[in-house]
Amino acid sequence: WLFELDKTKKIDFNQVIYFDGYPETILDFLNTILQNSYEYQQFDSIAITELRLKLIEDYNAKTASQLKN
């Protein structure tokens, strides 16, 4: 359903928010989940990986550090 929203609404998958004082995008958050799988056991790592790749390939999603450069 998330990817159907972009047909009716503008979604910025590179929106930067500050979490604990550090800039973060949705891609940074997904990377954190994948890097800390023990802490985020409730998430399906395969689905997170697929979502991450779709955001990168189809929506040109970037990390906050990539946007900075």
N, C-alpha and C positions, 0 to 999 in steps of 0.2 A: 504494500500500500504506500510505503514511503516514496517509491519511485513514480507512482501515479500522481502524486501531489505536484510534481514539477510541470505537469500539463496544465494545471489551473493556477498555480502559485509560483512565485519566484523563490527558489530555495538556494541559499548561499552555503554550500558545503565547505567553504573556506572561511566561514565566520570565525573570528578569533574571540575567545572569552579568556578571562584570567581566572585561573584556579590556583589557589594558594600562592598568588602573586606571580604566577608564570603564565605566559600566553599558551593557549591550547586550541586546537581545532578538533573536529570530530575524528579526524585521522589520528591525531595524537592520542585521543582517548581510546580508540580501538587498538592502537599500538600498545598502550599501557595494559589493557586487558590481556592481550596476547603475551606480553612479556611477564606478566604476573598471574599466570593461569591458576596457581594455587589459591591466590587471594580472591580470584574471580571465578571460582568453580561453577557458579550458577549459570555462567554463559557457555554456550556451545562454541568452542574455539574454531570449528570448521565453518560454522555459519558466520562468525566474526571475520574470519579470513576471507570468505567469499564476499561479504559486504565491503570489506576494505578494498579488495581488488576492483569491485564494481564501481565504487566511489572514485578510485584513481582512474580507471580506464574510461568510464562513461561520463564522469562529471569533473574530471581534472582536479580532484581533491588533493590538497597538499597539507603538510604539517606547518605549524606556525613558523618554524625555523626556515622552511623552504619559502614561505611567503615573504619573510624578512629579507632574504637575499635577492 
